[in-house]
């Protein structure tokens, strides 16, 4: 079982971002020294008043701190972007990491972002599919000609050859059944998102494995992202992180992450009974209980890579560092 760090790059209004850059470095160094396998960055646009610097620049800046770790976005909102740009960017990142780059992609859900980029949100699924197919060709061929529904390339070759033959792996995030099947068909792994309830994931893992068998595909791994806080005491862990998690998920709710958008009906619990929302969705406790939950996830879902976000806007640096350190001890 591998553990990854899903880095918090979001900060409340009024925070001075420059003061938090060294804290990000400290978290990444500690994660690497604690045996973490991977490092991941979230991606959004127009997040104000929540502050959120762009992920790929941060990833490149933190790459030296993450020496030896797999690194990548979780996720790039691919339908908003031109696949040539993402292919070039990813080939360079794959080169700089000596083949330890993973491109996590997803559909996105915020109308604000799609409006700003001039992309109809109704086109997001076919744009994602066409983009992935084109990027794989650009990574493995020269003089690529592609005349698709959304993108056009005439005898184009990338300026940077990926370190990994054929290009970096593409992990596809998905929340509803049709998207999970799509991830099995076109992705190298299905990225299970942080907020999905365990029961939903358990059922969809069956959907995913059936689709893999249907398409004759074998994923690179079975990753899952979770919100995770490891406190010194099981009795106090939830109270220590609750306010920061509430702030984070209030922002998600304001952005449109709801049952209507995602198919996750339990999101309706968020604003009413937060403790009920957290149960079987986040991993919170002391080292003993978190270790038991990790074993439960492995046994019930067959996942082999837990990507843990241990900090949210407002949670103190010392608490995040303690969680990272304790997770390293759990996974040692």
C-alpha positions as CSV (number, residue, x, y, z in Angstrom):
1,X,0.0,0.0,0.0
2,X,1.4,3.4,-1.1
3,X,0.6,6.8,0.5
4,X,0.5,10.1,-1.3
5,X,0.3,13.7,-0.2
6,X,-2.5,15.8,-1.7
7,X,-1.0,19.2,-1.0
8,X,-3.3,22.0,0.3
9,X,-2.8,25.0,-2.0
10,X,-5.9,26.9,-1.0
11,X,-6.0,29.7,1.6
12,X,-8.6,32.0,3.0
13,X,-9.0,35.6,2.0
14,X,-6.5,37.8,3.8
15,X,-3.7,35.2,4.1
16,X,-0.4,36.3,2.6
17,X,0.4,33.5,0.1
18,X,4.2,34.3,0.1
19,X,4.3,33.4,3.8
20,X,2.9,29.9,3.0
21,X,5.3,28.9,0.3
22,X,8.1,27.8,2.7
23,X,5.4,25.9,4.7
24,X,4.6,23.9,1.5
25,X,8.2,23.2,1.1
26,X,8.4,21.9,4.6
27,X,5.4,19.6,4.2
28,X,6.8,18.2,1.0
29,X,10.2,17.6,2.5
30,X,8.7,15.8,5.5
31,X,6.4,13.7,3.3
32,X,9.4,12.6,1.2
33,X,11.5,11.8,4.3
34,X,8.5,10.0,5.8
35,X,8.4,7.6,2.9
36,X,5.4,9.1,0.9
37,X,5.2,7.7,-2.6
38,X,3.5,10.6,-4.4
39,X,2.7,14.3,-4.4
40,X,-0.5,15.8,-5.9
41,X,-1.9,19.3,-6.7
42,X,-5.5,20.5,-7.1
43,X,-6.5,22.7,-10.0
44,X,-9.2,25.4,-10.3
45,X,-9.6,28.9,-11.8
46,X,-11.3,32.0,-10.5
47,X,-11.5,30.8,-7.0
48,X,-11.6,34.2,-5.2
49,X,-12.0,35.1,-2.4
50,X,-10.4,31.7,-1.7
51,X,-6.8,32.0,-2.8
52,X,-5.3,29.3,-4.9
53,X,-2.0,29.5,-7.0
54,X,-1.8,27.6,-10.2
55,X,-0.8,23.9,-9.8
56,X,1.7,23.2,-12.5
57,X,4.0,26.2,-11.6
58,X,3.9,25.1,-8.0
59,X,4.6,21.5,-9.0
60,X,7.7,22.6,-11.0
61,X,8.8,24.8,-8.1
62,X,8.5,22.0,-5.5
63,X,9.9,19.3,-7.7
64,X,13.3,19.3,-6.0
65,X,11.8,19.0,-2.6
66,X,9.9,15.9,-3.9
67,X,13.0,14.2,-5.3
68,X,12.1,10.6,-6.0
69,X,8.4,11.0,-5.5
70,X,5.7,10.6,-8.2
71,X,4.2,14.0,-8.9
72,X,1.1,15.2,-10.7
73,X,-2.1,17.2,-10.7
74,X,-5.3,15.8,-9.1
75,X,-6.7,16.9,-11.4
76,X,-6.2,19.1,-14.5
77,X,-9.6,20.2,-15.8
78,X,-8.8,18.9,-19.3
79,X,-11.9,20.1,-21.2
80,X,-11.0,23.8,-20.4
81,X,-7.5,23.4,-22.0
82,X,-6.0,22.8,-25.4
83,X,-4.6,19.3,-25.5
84,X,-1.5,20.5,-27.4
85,X,-0.7,22.8,-24.5
86,X,-1.3,20.0,-21.9
87,X,0.7,17.5,-24.0
88,X,3.7,19.8,-24.2
89,X,3.5,20.7,-20.5
90,X,3.2,17.0,-19.5
91,X,6.1,15.9,-21.7
92,X,8.3,18.5,-20.1
93,X,7.2,17.5,-16.6
94,X,7.8,13.8,-17.4
95,X,11.3,14.8,-18.6
96,X,12.0,16.9,-15.5
97,X,10.9,14.1,-13.1
98,X,12.8,11.4,-15.0
99,X,9.5,9.6,-15.7
100,X,7.8,10.1,-12.3
101,X,5.0,12.3,-13.6
102,X,1.3,11.3,-13.7
103,X,-1.3,13.4,-15.5
104,X,-4.5,13.3,-13.5
105,X,-7.4,14.7,-15.5
106,X,-11.1,15.2,-15.0
107,X,-14.2,16.9,-16.5
108,X,-14.7,19.8,-14.1
109,X,-18.0,21.0,-12.8
110,X,-17.9,24.8,-12.3
111,X,-20.0,26.8,-14.7
112,X,-17.9,29.9,-13.9
113,X,-14.7,28.2,-15.3
114,X,-16.4,27.0,-18.5
115,X,-17.9,30.3,-19.2
116,X,-14.6,32.1,-18.6
117,X,-12.8,29.7,-21.0
118,X,-15.6,29.9,-23.6
119,X,-16.2,26.2,-23.5
120,X,-19.8,24.9,-23.3
121,X,-20.0,22.6,-20.2
122,X,-22.1,20.2,-22.3
123,X,-19.0,19.5,-24.4
124,X,-16.8,18.5,-21.5
125,X,-17.0,14.7,-21.9
126,X,-16.3,14.5,-25.7
127,X,-13.6,17.2,-25.3
128,X,-11.8,15.1,-22.6
129,X,-12.0,11.9,-24.7
130,X,-10.7,13.6,-27.9
131,X,-7.9,15.4,-25.9
132,X,-6.6,12.2,-24.3
133,X,-6.5,10.4,-27.7
134,X,-4.7,13.3,-29.3
135,X,-2.2,13.7,-26.5
136,X,-1.2,10.0,-26.6
137,X,-0.5,10.4,-30.3
138,X,1.6,13.5,-29.8
139,X,3.6,11.7,-27.1
140,X,4.3,8.7,-29.3
141,X,4.3,10.0,-32.9
142,X,5.8,12.7,-35.1
143,X,4.1,14.7,-37.8
144,X,0.7,14.1,-36.2
145,X,-2.3,15.1,-38.2
146,X,-5.6,15.3,-36.3
147,X,-8.8,16.8,-37.5
148,X,-11.3,16.2,-34.7
149,X,-14.6,17.7,-33.6
150,X,-12.8,20.2,-31.3
151,X,-9.1,20.2,-32.1
152,X,-7.0,20.4,-35.2
153,X,-3.3,19.6,-35.7
154,X,-1.5,19.5,-39.1
155,X,1.8,17.5,-39.2
156,X,2.7,18.6,-35.7
157,X,5.4,17.2,-33.4
158,X,6.1,18.1,-29.8
159,X,9.0,20.3,-28.8
160,X,9.9,18.0,-25.9
161,X,10.0,14.2,-26.1
162,X,8.7,12.6,-22.9
163,X,11.1,10.6,-20.8
164,X,8.5,7.8,-20.6
165,X,8.0,6.0,-24.0
166,X,4.5,6.8,-25.1
167,X,4.2,9.6,-22.6
168,X,3.2,9.7,-18.9
169,X,0.3,7.7,-17.6
170,X,-3.1,9.4,-17.5
171,X,-5.4,8.9,-14.5
172,X,-9.0,9.9,-15.0
173,X,-11.2,11.1,-12.2
174,X,-14.8,10.1,-12.2
175,X,-17.9,10.4,-9.9
176,X,-20.8,8.8,-11.8
177,X,-21.1,5.4,-13.4
178,X,-20.8,6.4,-17.0
179,X,-17.6,8.4,-16.2
180,X,-16.2,5.4,-14.2
181,X,-16.6,3.2,-17.3
182,X,-15.0,5.9,-19.4
183,X,-12.0,5.9,-17.0
184,X,-11.7,2.2,-17.5
185,X,-11.7,2.6,-21.2
186,X,-9.3,5.5,-21.8
187,X,-7.4,5.9,-18.5
188,X,-4.4,4.2,-17.0
189,X,-6.2,4.4,-13.6
190,X,-9.4,5.7,-12.1
191,X,-8.8,8.5,-9.6
192,X,-11.5,8.2,-6.9
193,X,-12.2,11.7,-5.5
194,X,-12.0,12.8,-1.9
195,X,-15.6,13.4,-1.2
196,X,-17.2,10.2,-2.4
197,X,-18.9,8.0,0.2
198,X,-17.4,4.6,0.9
199,X,-20.6,2.8,-0.1
200,X,-20.7,4.7,-3.4
201,X,-17.1,3.8,-4.1
202,X,-17.6,0.2,-3.2
203,X,-20.4,-0.1,-5.7
204,X,-18.6,1.8,-8.4
205,X,-15.5,-0.3,-7.9
206,X,-17.6,-3.2,-9.2
207,X,-18.6,-1.1,-12.2
208,X,-15.0,-0.2,-12.8
209,X,-13.7,-3.8,-12.6
210,X,-16.4,-5.0,-14.9
211,X,-15.6,-2.3,-17.4
212,X,-11.9,-3.2,-17.2
213,X,-12.7,-6.8,-18.0
214,X,-15.0,-5.8,-20.9
215,X,-12.3,-3.6,-22.5
216,X,-9.5,-6.0,-21.7
217,X,-7.5,-3.4,-19.8
218,X,-5.3,-3.6,-16.6
219,X,-4.8,-0.3,-14.6
220,X,-1.4,0.7,-13.3
221,X,-2.9,0.8,-9.8
222,X,-6.0,1.5,-7.8
223,X,-5.6,5.0,-6.2
224,X,-8.1,6.8,-4.0
225,X,-8.0,10.3,-2.6
226,X,-9.2,11.0,1.0
227,X,-9.4,13.8,3.4
228,X,-7.3,12.6,6.4
229,X,-6.4,13.9,9.8
230,X,-4.3,11.9,12.2
231,X,-4.4,13.4,15.7
232,X,-2.6,12.4,18.9
233,X,-5.9,11.4,20.3
234,X,-8.9,9.7,18.7
235,X,-11.3,11.5,21.0
236,X,-10.1,15.0,20.0
237,X,-9.1,14.5,16.3
238,X,-12.4,15.4,14.8
239,X,-12.8,18.6,16.8
240,X,-9.3,19.7,15.8
241,X,-9.9,19.5,12.1
242,X,-13.6,20.1,11.8
243,X,-13.6,23.9,11.3
244,X,-11.1,23.7,8.5
245,X,-12.9,20.9,6.8
246,X,-16.2,22.8,7.0
247,X,-14.6,25.8,5.4
248,X,-13.2,23.7,2.6
249,X,-16.5,22.0,1.8
250,X,-18.5,25.1,2.2
251,X,-16.4,26.5,-0.7
252,X,-17.1,23.3,-2.7
253,X,-20.9,23.7,-2.1
254,X,-20.7,27.3,-3.2
255,X,-18.9,26.2,-6.4
256,X,-21.7,23.7,-7.2
257,X,-20.3,20.4,-5.9
258,X,-23.7,19.0,-5.0
259,X,-25.9,15.9,-5.6
260,X,-27.4,17.5,-8.7
261,X,-24.0,18.1,-10.2
262,X,-22.1,15.0,-9.1
263,X,-24.7,12.3,-8.6
264,X,-23.7,12.0,-4.9
265,X,-27.0,12.5,-3.1
266,X,-25.3,12.5,0.3
267,X,-23.8,15.9,-0.4
268,X,-27.1,17.2,0.8
269,X,-25.9,16.2,4.3
270,X,-23.0,18.7,4.2
271,X,-24.9,21.8,5.2
272,X,-27.1,20.0,7.8
273,X,-25.1,17.4,9.7
274,X,-21.4,17.7,9.0
275,X,-20.4,14.8,11.2
276,X,-22.8,12.5,9.3
277,X,-21.3,13.7,6.1
278,X,-17.8,12.9,7.2
279,X,-18.6,9.3,8.3
280,X,-17.3,6.7,5.8
281,X,-16.1,9.6,3.6
282,X,-13.0,11.0,5.4
283,X,-10.4,9.2,7.5
284,X,-10.0,11.0,10.9
285,X,-8.7,9.6,14.2
286,X,-5.4,8.6,15.9
287,X,-2.8,6.4,14.5
288,X,-4.5,3.2,15.6
289,X,-7.9,4.0,14.1
290,X,-6.5,5.5,10.9
291,X,-4.4,2.4,10.4
292,X,-7.5,0.3,10.8
293,X,-9.4,2.4,8.3
294,X,-6.5,2.1,5.8
295,X,-6.7,-1.7,6.2
296,X,-10.5,-1.5,5.7
297,X,-10.2,0.4,2.5
298,X,-7.6,-2.0,1.1
299,X,-9.8,-5.0,2.1
300,X,-13.2,-3.7,0.9
301,X,-12.1,-1.8,-2.2
302,X,-8.8,-3.4,-3.3
303,X,-7.2,0.1,-3.5
304,X,-3.4,0.2,-3.2
305,X,-2.5,3.9,-3.2
306,X,-4.1,6.3,-0.7
307,X,-3.7,10.0,-1.6
308,X,-4.2,11.9,1.6
309,X,-5.0,15.6,2.0
310,X,-4.1,16.5,5.5
311,X,-4.6,20.2,5.5
312,X,-7.4,22.6,4.6
313,X,-7.8,26.4,4.8
314,X,-7.3,27.4,8.4
315,X,-5.6,24.3,9.7
316,X,-2.3,25.2,11.4
317,X,1.0,24.1,9.9
318,X,2.0,22.2,13.0
319,X,-1.1,20.0,12.8
320,X,-0.5,19.2,9.1
321,X,3.1,18.3,9.8
322,X,2.0,16.0,12.7
323,X,-0.5,14.3,10.4
324,X,2.1,13.7,7.7
325,X,4.6,12.4,10.3
326,X,2.0,10.0,11.8
327,X,0.9,8.8,8.4
328,X,4.5,8.0,7.5
329,X,4.7,5.9,10.6
330,X,1.4,4.1,9.7
331,X,2.6,3.2,6.2
332,X,6.2,2.4,7.2
